[in-house]
Amino acid sequence: MSRIFITGSAQGIGAESARQLIDMGHDVVLHGRNEERAAAALALLPDAVGAVAGDLASISGATSVAERANALGPFDAVIHNAGIGGGLRERTLTEDGLELIFHTNVVGPYVVTALMPVSPRMVYLTSGLEGQGVWRPDDLQWARREWDGMQAYSDSKLHDSMLAFELAARHPEAIVNSVDPGWIKTQLGGPNAWDEVADGAETQVWLVTSDEKAATASGRYVKRRESQEPNAVVRDVAARAELVEELHRITGLTLP
């Protein structure tokens, strides 16, 4: 039996991942972006061992998530599932003055990662759109370019893969991977998506529980249990270092 923490597990792929893991007999800690959503997550999955609240689109909120999760740990695995899509029609800033998609999808997971022990197994959800992501270290938050919400989303998923690969490189004792769940029939995926929610959760559940050789390799971009080649920038050590340096500057926190 493992203890597993899943961010963004009040609905969608995160909730389905939690359900599958609970059905397998594992202890799961849930997360919602506020107290109401955390309570709803626990009501949906009452066999979970707990739920924490905190908004990843806030540095203080993400800090609270990490602190509350640490109180319920340690964890054998963490699945960084929380995120928002690219449907924003205009560039929006958070209370910390950061662009919302970058903050939620990249800064939030970075803060949680920095403030929690590195678990033996770690999964960061990305997207097939990371392949269309563009590395713009001079404009990570879209302050200089004409706004494009879907491109900002694609960029953020590229950054998530970079973060996962960097953590894998720093911690060879851990199993750290990024996962493309597919185009899933969820609120985020939208009405035209073709993959079922159960399929979108299955690979990360396998990665955090299986002892198969294929599940215990680290530093990979995985879809449907198969290793894929990520955006070339993901393997660029200098680019990853530049991303981490900027996230450290923004948050004041050091990646372990």
N, C-alpha and C positions, 0 to 999 in steps of 0.2 A: 504493500500500500504506500502511495506517495502523497505528499501534500503539495498542492499546486495552486498558484495564484494566477487569475486571469483578469486582465483589465478589460473594461468595456464588455462586461458579461451580463448586462441587463436584458439584452435582446440579440437577435441575429446570430452571427457565427460564434460570438463569444459565449452566448447562452447555450448554444448547441454543443460547443466544445465542453462546457461545464457539465451538461447533461450526460454526454457520453462518458466522461471521466467518472462522474458520480455513479453511473450505472455499472462501471467496471470496479467499483469499490474504493475509489480514491477519495481523499479529503480535499475538498475544493473551497477556496476562498474567492468570493465574487467581488465585483466592483461596479459601481454606478457613479455617474458624474455628480449626483447630488444625493441627499439623504433619501428623497422620495424614490429615486431610481434604484438605489441600493436596497431599499426595503422591498421594492417590487421584484428585484432580482431574487431576493431571498424567499419571497412569497411564491415565485415561480418554481424555485428549486429549493424546497425546504430542507432537503437532506444535505445541503452545503453546510460547511462548518462555520460560515460567517460571511459577512459582506462589508466592504469598506466604501466610503464615499469620498469624492474629491474630483474637481474639474481639472483635467489635464491642460486646458486652455488657460491656466493660471499657474504661475510658479508656486504660489502658496498652496494652491489646490493640489498640485502634483506632489509637493512636499508632504502634505497631509496624507495623500494616498500611500506614499512610501512609509511614513511613520506608522499609520494604522495597520498596514500590511505586515510590517516588521513585528508588530505586537502579536500577530497571529502566526508568525513563522517559527522556525526557518522553513524554507520551501525547497522541495526537491526539484521543482520546475516553476518557471514563470512564463506565461504566454502574454506578450504585449500585443493585444488585439485591438484596443481602443483607437478610434480615429474618426475623421469626418471626410466626406467626399468633396468633389470639386464643383459643386453646384452653386457656389457663391457668385453672384452677378457683379460684385464689386469688391475691391480690396477692403478688408475689414480688420481693425486692430483690436487686440484684447486689452484688458485692463493694465497689462504690463507694457503696452505699446508695441506688441509684436503682431505680425501678420497672422491671422487666425489659423489658416491651414498649416502653415509651418509650425506655429506654436503647438497646436493640438497633436499633430502627427509626428513631430520630430522633437521639439523642445520638451514636451510632456514626457514621452518615453525616456528621453535622456535624463531628466531629473529623477524619475523613478529608478532608473538603472543606477544612477550615481549614488542614490541614498539607500539602496538595498544591497545586501551581500550578493555576489554573483552565485546564482544557483547552479547545481550540477548540469541542469538542462535549461536552455533559454530559447524562446522562439519569438521572432519579430515578424508580424504580418506586413507583407508588402503587397504588391499588385503587379499584374502583367504589364501595367502601364509604366512601371519603373524603367522598362526598356525605352520608353519615349521621354524619360526624364532628362533634363539638361543640367549639367553642372555649371552653375553661375556663382562662384564664390563671392563675386562683387555685388550680387543682388539676390541673395538667398530669400529675401522677404518681399520681392517684387515691388520695391520702392522706385525703381528706375524704368521698368518696362510697362507697356500697356497691359492691363490686367487680363489674364486668361485663367479662369478658375480650374479648368481641367488640366492645363499645363502645370499650374501650381501644385495640384494634387499629384500629378505624375512625378514632379520634382521631389515632392515630400516622400513619396514611396521609394524613389532612388536613394534619398538620404537615409531612410529606414534600413535599407539593405546595406548601405555603407556602415551604419552604426553596428549592425549585427556582425558584419565581417570584421570590423575593427575590434569588437569585443572578443570574437573568436580568436583573433590573432594575439590579443593580450592575455587570454586565458586558455591555454592549451589543455588545462585540466578539466575544462567544462565543454559541453556540447552546445554550440550556439549556431542557430541557423535562421535564415529568413524564409518565409513561406508565402507563395502566391496561392491564395485559396480558390482562385477562379472567379468567374463572373456569377455571383450568387444571388438567388432570389431573396433579397433582404431589402430593408428600407434604403440602405446605402447602394445596393446593386441596381435597384430600380425595377420597373415592370418588364423590361425587355431581357433581363438576365435569364440564362438558360440552365445554370447549375443549381442543384438542390442544396439547401442549407446543410444537410448532413454531410454531403460531399465536401463542402467548404471547410468543415471542421475536422474531417477525418485525418488529414496528414499531420496537423499539429498534435492531435491526440496521440497518434502513432509515435511521433518524435519524442514526446515527453514520457512515454511509457514503455516502449518496446526495447528489448535487448538485441534485436536483430542487428546484424552488422551494418546494414544500410541505414538504420535509425540512429546509430551511435557515431556516425562521422560528423565532423564539425566544419563550420565555415562554408556552408553551401546555400544555394538558392534552390528551393525545393517546391515542386508542384506535383500533386498526386503521387507522392512517395518517390518521385524521380528527380534527380539533380538536373537543373537547367543552367545554362550559362547566363549570368546576370549582365546588366548594363556594364560596359567595359570600365566605367568610372568606379564601380564597386571594388574592383581589384587594384585600383590606383592608390598605393599607400600614401603618397603625398597628398592626394585629394582628401582621403579619409582623415588624415592628420589635420588638414585645414578646417574640415567640418567640425571636428572635435574641439579644435582651438576656438572656433567661433561660438560653439555651444558652451564652452567653459566661460568665455567672455560674457555671454548673455546671462548665464545662471550663477556664475561664481562657483560652480561645482565641478569636481574632477571626475572624469570617467575612470572607474577602477581598472 
